[in-house]
Amino acid sequence: MEQDKKNSAQRSGALLYVGILLCILVVAMAIYTIASNYKNPSKAHDQTRIIENIDRYFESRRQDFTIFDVPRNLELNITDEVKIQMLPTPNFTKLDGDEFDGEFVEIKRVDEVINNDTNSTINNSKDLNSNPNLKANPSQKLAINSSENTNIKPKPTNKPKSNKPKLAIIIDDISTFHQAKKIKSLNLNITPSIFPPNANYPNSARVAREFEFYMIHLPLEAMNYQAQEKNTLKVGDSSAKIESEISKIRSNFPKAIYINNHTGSKFTSDYDSLKKLFIAFKKHNMIFIDSYTTKDSKAKILSSEFGNKYLKRDVFIDNTKDEKAIINKLKEAIKIAQKSGFAIAIGHPYEQTFKALKSFKSELESQVDIMLLRDLYEIYN
């Protein structure tokens, strides 16, 4: 019995020691916590702050929206919470071939726009209506921070000076500095179309630098023409070969956008071959102008499919190498321009052609606006 009492007393003493030890640990932890908060008070309420921030975030986003909230008829519902920023992008051609002339707009929340002081924005529908250049209409397309690669067409640099009919005069087969000098001596808005370099035209890429604007004169296979160029693309050529040729042209002529055909009656009448060429044009941001060497040309069909404006040659002015005959063809081009609003005439670097243009210059300028092909394309695009 006495032994049991002794054992009980030992157990009680052990428990007492354990209790004292636990109390010491609790006190130590409390002191450590207080000391930590004292050294870095910002951590004391981190959890509370996080919860409050989450509440504020969801509160501020209750009125948020996505592009799917925009009506499908593209008429914008503008409120004080939305600002519309017009992107300075005139005419875009989307990669799927759909063409449109509307401006792109970017929709942002007010709090996002305020953080970027460099953005030009409008606060409400009153501001939008006060600026005719910023009015939204059903023809406008929406782009939300799009990174899609689009083909941007160049803006015209020579705006029409009058309401006269417009005439573009292209001189094909350009490859020498002498020809460039003759064109520039006319002091007219003549559009040179330059051969891609080959053994016969080693300087053509350098000749292109003489002009502020030029086109590429691409040799394509003809029905009946024996003196074809060495780098002529032919019906049945592979996509790889065609793309390689256009890639070389892009490398040699980095500023070139417009391209027309040298000969090509057989090639342009073959839909499959011409489509391969249009695919290469699209990849390298080039636009085809039809020299129209055959009525069977499929260029109009493919231009529509690829979302490009179709322009073709109206008159060859110097099939007959005679000054008077060339002047008569220029008069024919003027009549077409007067009837249709514009026309495209194509000539060659013949001496007779330069003489005719020089002697008929004042008559031309009195009846039409002579425009670079680039500017004509943009006006009627």
C-alpha positions as CSV (number, residue, x, y, z in Angstrom):
1,M,0.0,0.0,0.0
2,E,2.7,2.3,0.9
3,Q,4.5,1.4,-2.3
4,D,1.4,2.5,-4.3
5,K,1.4,5.8,-2.6
6,K,5.0,6.3,-3.5
7,N,4.4,5.4,-7.2
8,S,1.5,7.8,-7.3
9,A,3.6,10.6,-5.9
10,Q,6.2,10.0,-8.5
11,R,3.7,10.1,-11.4
12,S,2.2,13.4,-10.0
13,G,5.7,14.9,-9.9
14,A,6.4,13.9,-13.5
15,L,3.1,15.4,-14.7
16,L,3.9,18.6,-12.9
17,Y,7.2,18.8,-14.6
18,V,5.6,18.2,-18.0
19,G,3.0,20.8,-17.4
20,I,5.6,23.4,-16.4
21,L,7.6,22.5,-19.6
22,L,4.5,23.0,-21.8
23,C,3.8,26.4,-20.2
24,I,7.4,27.5,-20.9
25,L,7.0,26.5,-24.6
26,V,3.7,28.4,-25.0
27,V,5.2,31.5,-23.4
28,A,8.3,31.2,-25.6
29,M,6.1,30.9,-28.8
30,A,4.0,33.9,-27.8
31,I,7.2,36.0,-27.2
32,Y,8.6,34.9,-30.6
33,T,5.4,35.9,-32.4
34,I,5.1,39.3,-30.7
35,A,8.8,40.0,-31.5
36,S,8.4,39.0,-35.2
37,N,5.3,41.2,-35.6
38,Y,7.1,44.1,-34.0
39,K,10.1,43.7,-36.4
40,N,7.9,43.4,-39.5
41,P,4.4,44.8,-38.8
42,S,3.4,44.6,-42.5
43,K,3.2,40.8,-42.2
44,A,0.8,40.9,-39.3
45,H,-2.2,41.5,-41.5
46,D,-1.1,39.9,-44.8
47,Q,-3.9,37.3,-44.7
48,T,-6.5,40.0,-44.0
49,R,-5.1,42.2,-46.8
50,I,-5.2,39.3,-49.3
51,I,-8.8,38.6,-48.5
52,E,-9.7,42.3,-48.8
53,N,-7.9,42.6,-52.2
54,I,-9.7,39.6,-53.5
55,D,-13.0,41.1,-52.5
56,R,-12.2,44.4,-54.1
57,Y,-11.1,42.7,-57.4
58,F,-14.3,40.8,-57.8
59,E,-16.3,43.9,-56.8
60,S,-14.6,46.0,-59.5
61,R,-15.0,43.3,-62.2
62,R,-18.7,42.8,-61.7
63,Q,-19.4,45.0,-64.7
64,D,-16.6,43.6,-66.9
65,F,-17.3,42.2,-70.3
66,T,-15.7,40.4,-73.2
67,I,-15.8,40.7,-77.0
68,F,-18.8,38.3,-77.0
69,D,-20.9,41.0,-75.4
70,V,-20.6,43.2,-78.5
71,P,-23.7,42.9,-80.6
72,R,-23.3,40.7,-83.7
73,N,-24.4,43.6,-86.0
74,L,-21.2,45.4,-84.9
75,E,-23.0,48.5,-83.7
76,L,-21.1,49.4,-80.6
77,N,-22.9,50.0,-77.2
78,I,-20.8,52.7,-75.7
79,T,-21.0,53.5,-72.0
80,D,-18.9,55.6,-69.6
81,E,-17.1,52.5,-68.6
82,V,-15.8,51.7,-72.1
83,K,-13.3,53.8,-74.1
84,I,-12.7,53.2,-77.8
85,Q,-9.3,53.7,-79.2
86,M,-9.0,54.0,-83.0
87,L,-6.0,52.3,-84.4
88,P,-4.2,54.2,-87.2
89,T,-4.7,51.4,-89.8
90,P,-6.5,52.5,-92.9
91,N,-7.2,49.5,-95.2
92,F,-6.5,46.0,-94.0
93,T,-6.7,42.7,-95.9
94,K,-7.2,39.8,-93.6
95,L,-5.3,36.6,-94.2
96,D,-8.5,34.6,-95.1
97,G,-9.0,36.9,-98.1
98,D,-12.0,38.9,-96.8
99,E,-11.5,42.5,-97.8
100,F,-13.0,45.4,-95.9
101,D,-12.4,49.2,-95.7
102,G,-13.5,49.8,-92.1
103,E,-11.2,51.0,-89.4
104,F,-10.1,48.6,-86.7
105,V,-11.1,49.5,-83.2
106,E,-9.8,48.2,-79.9
107,I,-12.1,48.0,-76.9
108,K,-10.5,48.5,-73.5
109,R,-11.8,49.1,-69.9
110,V,-11.4,52.6,-68.5
111,D,-9.0,51.4,-65.8
112,E,-6.7,49.8,-68.4
113,V,-6.7,52.9,-70.6
114,I,-6.0,55.3,-67.7
115,N,-2.8,53.4,-67.0
116,N,-1.5,54.3,-70.5
117,D,-1.2,58.0,-70.9
118,T,0.0,57.7,-74.4
119,N,-3.2,56.2,-75.7
120,S,-5.6,58.6,-77.5
121,T,-9.1,57.8,-76.2
122,I,-12.6,59.1,-76.0
123,N,-14.7,59.0,-72.8
124,N,-18.2,58.6,-74.0
125,S,-20.6,58.5,-76.9
126,K,-20.7,62.3,-77.0
127,D,-17.0,62.5,-77.6
128,L,-17.3,59.8,-80.2
129,N,-20.0,61.6,-82.2
130,S,-18.1,64.9,-82.1
131,N,-15.2,63.5,-84.1
132,P,-16.4,62.2,-87.5
133,N,-13.2,60.2,-88.0
134,L,-14.0,58.2,-84.8
135,K,-17.6,57.3,-85.5
136,A,-18.4,53.6,-85.2
137,N,-20.7,52.1,-87.8
138,P,-21.8,48.6,-88.9
139,S,-19.0,48.3,-91.4
140,Q,-16.3,48.6,-88.8
141,K,-14.5,45.4,-87.7
142,L,-13.3,44.7,-84.1
143,A,-9.8,43.7,-83.2
144,I,-8.9,42.9,-79.6
145,N,-5.1,43.1,-79.2
146,S,-4.8,40.9,-82.3
147,S,-1.3,39.6,-83.1
148,E,-2.6,38.2,-86.4
149,N,-0.3,38.8,-89.3
150,T,-2.1,41.1,-91.7
151,N,-1.1,42.4,-95.1
152,I,-1.0,46.2,-94.8
153,K,-1.5,48.0,-98.0
154,P,0.5,51.1,-98.6
155,K,-1.2,54.5,-98.4
156,P,-1.2,56.6,-101.5
157,T,1.4,59.4,-101.5
158,N,0.1,61.4,-104.5
159,K,-3.5,62.3,-103.8
160,P,-5.7,63.4,-106.7
161,K,-5.1,67.0,-107.5
162,S,-8.4,67.4,-109.4
163,N,-11.6,65.7,-110.5
164,K,-10.0,64.8,-113.8
165,P,-10.0,61.1,-114.9
166,K,-7.0,59.2,-113.7
167,L,-4.4,57.5,-116.0
168,A,-1.6,55.2,-115.0
169,I,1.2,54.8,-117.6
170,I,3.4,51.7,-117.0
171,I,6.7,51.3,-118.9
172,D,7.6,47.6,-119.0
173,D,10.9,45.8,-119.6
174,I,13.1,48.2,-117.6
175,S,16.5,46.9,-116.8
176,T,19.2,49.6,-117.5
177,F,20.2,53.0,-116.0
178,H,19.8,54.5,-119.5
179,Q,16.1,53.5,-119.5
180,A,15.7,54.9,-116.0
181,K,17.2,58.2,-117.0
182,K,14.8,58.4,-120.0
183,I,11.8,57.8,-117.9
184,K,12.9,60.4,-115.3
185,S,13.6,63.0,-118.0
186,L,9.8,63.0,-118.9
187,N,9.0,64.5,-115.5
188,L,5.7,62.6,-115.5
189,N,4.3,60.1,-112.9
190,I,5.5,57.1,-115.0
191,T,5.5,53.7,-113.3
192,P,8.5,51.6,-114.3
193,S,8.1,47.8,-114.3
194,I,11.5,46.3,-113.8
195,F,12.7,42.8,-114.9
196,P,14.0,40.5,-112.1
197,P,17.8,40.1,-112.3
198,N,19.3,37.4,-114.5
199,A,22.2,37.0,-116.9
200,N,20.6,39.4,-119.3
201,Y,19.7,42.0,-116.7
202,P,22.4,42.0,-114.1
203,N,21.8,45.5,-112.9
204,S,18.1,45.6,-112.6
205,A,17.9,45.5,-108.8
206,R,20.3,48.5,-108.6
207,V,18.3,50.3,-111.4
208,A,15.2,50.0,-109.1
209,R,16.9,52.2,-106.6
210,E,16.7,55.1,-109.0
211,F,13.0,55.3,-108.5
212,E,10.9,56.2,-105.5
213,F,8.2,53.7,-106.7
214,Y,8.5,50.8,-109.2
215,M,6.8,47.5,-110.1
216,I,8.2,44.1,-110.9
217,H,7.9,42.7,-114.5
218,L,7.6,39.0,-114.0
219,P,8.1,36.7,-117.0
220,L,5.4,34.1,-117.4
221,E,4.9,31.5,-120.0
222,A,3.1,32.6,-123.3
223,M,1.1,30.6,-125.8
224,N,3.2,31.5,-128.8
225,Y,6.4,33.3,-127.9
226,Q,9.8,31.8,-128.6
227,A,12.1,34.5,-127.1
228,Q,11.1,33.8,-123.5
229,E,13.2,35.0,-120.6
230,K,15.5,32.6,-118.8
231,N,13.6,32.8,-115.5
232,T,10.1,32.5,-117.0
233,L,7.7,30.6,-114.8
234,K,5.8,27.9,-116.7
235,V,2.5,26.1,-116.4
236,G,3.1,23.0,-114.3
237,D,5.9,24.5,-112.2
238,S,5.8,23.3,-108.6
239,S,4.7,25.5,-105.8
240,A,8.2,25.3,-104.4
241,K,9.8,26.6,-107.6
242,I,7.3,29.4,-107.9
243,E,7.7,30.4,-104.3
244,S,11.5,30.3,-104.6
245,E,11.3,32.7,-107.6
246,I,9.1,35.2,-105.7
247,S,11.3,34.9,-102.6
248,K,14.3,35.9,-104.7
249,I,12.4,38.9,-106.1
250,R,11.4,39.9,-102.6
251,S,15.1,39.7,-101.6
252,N,16.3,41.7,-104.6
253,F,13.5,44.3,-104.4
254,P,12.6,44.8,-100.7
255,K,10.3,47.7,-101.4
256,A,8.3,46.1,-104.2
257,I,4.6,45.5,-103.7
258,Y,3.0,45.6,-107.2
259,I,3.9,43.1,-109.9
260,N,2.7,42.6,-113.5
261,N,3.3,39.9,-116.0
262,H,5.7,39.9,-119.0
263,T,4.0,37.8,-121.7
264,G,2.1,35.1,-119.8
265,S,-0.9,34.3,-122.0
266,K,-0.6,30.6,-121.2
267,F,0.3,30.9,-117.5
268,T,-2.4,33.4,-116.6
269,S,-5.1,31.4,-118.3
270,D,-4.2,28.3,-116.2
271,Y,-6.1,28.6,-112.9
272,D,-4.0,26.1,-110.9
273,S,-0.6,27.6,-111.9
274,L,-1.8,31.1,-111.3
275,K,-3.2,30.1,-107.9
276,K,0.3,28.8,-106.9
277,L,1.6,32.2,-107.9
278,F,-1.0,34.1,-105.9
279,I,-0.2,32.0,-102.8
280,A,3.5,33.1,-103.2
281,F,2.4,36.7,-103.7
282,K,0.3,36.6,-100.5
283,K,3.3,35.2,-98.5
284,H,5.5,38.0,-99.7
285,N,2.9,40.8,-99.5
286,M,2.7,41.4,-103.3
287,I,-0.2,42.5,-105.4
288,F,-0.8,41.3,-109.0
289,I,-1.7,43.8,-111.8
290,D,-2.9,42.0,-114.9
291,S,-1.1,43.0,-118.1
292,Y,-4.0,41.2,-119.7
293,T,-2.2,39.4,-122.5
294,T,-5.2,37.0,-122.9
295,K,-8.9,37.3,-122.5
296,D,-8.8,33.9,-120.7
297,S,-6.8,35.3,-117.8
298,K,-7.9,33.9,-114.4
299,A,-6.3,36.8,-112.5
300,K,-9.7,38.5,-111.9
301,I,-11.1,35.3,-110.3
302,L,-8.0,34.8,-108.1
303,S,-7.8,38.4,-107.1
304,S,-11.3,38.2,-105.7
305,E,-10.5,34.9,-104.0
306,F,-7.4,36.4,-102.3
307,G,-9.1,39.6,-101.3
308,N,-7.3,42.0,-103.7
309,K,-8.6,44.7,-106.0
310,Y,-8.4,43.6,-109.6
311,L,-6.8,46.0,-112.0
312,K,-5.8,45.2,-115.6
313,R,-4.2,46.9,-118.6
314,D,-6.6,48.8,-120.8
315,V,-4.3,49.8,-123.7
316,F,-0.9,48.7,-125.1
317,I,0.3,52.0,-126.5
318,D,3.2,50.9,-128.6
319,N,2.5,47.6,-130.4
320,T,3.2,49.8,-133.4
321,K,6.5,51.5,-133.0
322,D,5.4,54.8,-134.6
323,E,5.1,58.1,-132.7
324,K,1.8,59.1,-134.3
325,A,0.3,55.6,-133.7
326,I,1.5,55.8,-130.0
327,I,-0.2,59.2,-129.6
328,N,-3.4,57.8,-131.0
329,K,-3.2,55.0,-128.4
330,L,-2.7,57.5,-125.7
331,K,-5.8,59.3,-126.9
332,E,-7.7,56.0,-126.7
333,A,-6.5,55.6,-123.1
334,I,-7.8,59.1,-122.3
335,K,-11.2,58.2,-123.6
336,I,-11.4,55.0,-121.5
337,A,-10.4,57.0,-118.5
338,Q,-13.1,59.6,-119.2
339,K,-15.7,56.9,-119.5
340,S,-14.6,54.7,-116.6
341,G,-12.9,57.2,-114.3
342,F,-9.5,55.7,-114.7
343,A,-7.4,53.6,-117.1
344,I,-4.1,51.8,-117.3
345,A,-1.8,52.1,-120.3
346,I,1.3,50.0,-120.9
347,G,4.3,50.9,-123.1
348,H,7.9,49.9,-123.5
349,P,11.2,51.7,-123.4
350,Y,11.2,52.4,-127.2
351,E,12.6,55.7,-128.5
352,Q,9.3,56.3,-130.3
353,T,7.4,55.8,-127.0
354,F,9.5,58.4,-125.2
355,K,9.1,60.9,-128.1
356,A,5.4,60.4,-128.1
357,L,5.0,60.9,-124.4
358,K,7.2,64.0,-124.5
359,S,5.3,65.6,-127.5
360,F,1.9,64.7,-126.1
361,K,2.7,65.6,-122.5
362,S,0.8,68.9,-122.3
363,E,-2.3,67.3,-123.8
364,L,-2.2,64.4,-121.4
365,E,-1.9,66.7,-118.4
366,S,-4.7,68.9,-119.5
367,Q,-7.2,66.0,-119.8
368,V,-6.2,63.5,-117.1
369,D,-4.3,63.2,-113.9
370,I,-1.3,60.9,-114.6
371,M,-0.8,58.8,-111.5
372,L,1.6,56.2,-110.2
373,L,0.0,52.7,-110.3
374,R,0.3,52.5,-106.5
375,D,-1.9,55.6,-106.0
376,L,-4.4,54.6,-108.7
377,Y,-4.8,51.2,-107.0
378,E,-5.4,52.7,-103.6
379,I,-7.9,55.3,-104.8
380,Y,-10.0,52.6,-106.5
381,N,-9.5,50.0,-103.8
